[in-house]
């Protein structure tokens, strides 16, 4: 599973002209990738990003004991 985390109002990598194009061009099958878009600019909110990252790590590498 591949997750891409972006901001909806990112002036550096806009959703329509950058984020969506990159997401579509990735060779990962659609059912194995996810585009998470936060109500943010280029710098994403730390707590939701950490939660998303920890969940991904736990799911694919196993929880830390």
Residue, then its C-alpha position, 0 to 999 in steps of 0.5 A: x500500500x502506498x500513501x501520498x499525503x498532501x495539502x489541498x491548498x499547497x502552492x508549490x504542488x497544487x492538487x490538480x496540476x501536480x498531486x493528482x498527476x503524480x498519483x495517477x502516474x505511479x505504477x502501483x495498482x489503484x487498490x494499493x494506493x491512497x491519496x490523503x489530502x489535508x486542509x492545509x498548504x505545503x506544511x501538513x498538520x503534524x498530529x494527523x500525519x503522525x497518526x497516518x504514518x504510525x497506522x501505515x507502519x503498524x499495518x505493514x511492518x507490525x506494531x511495536x512491542 
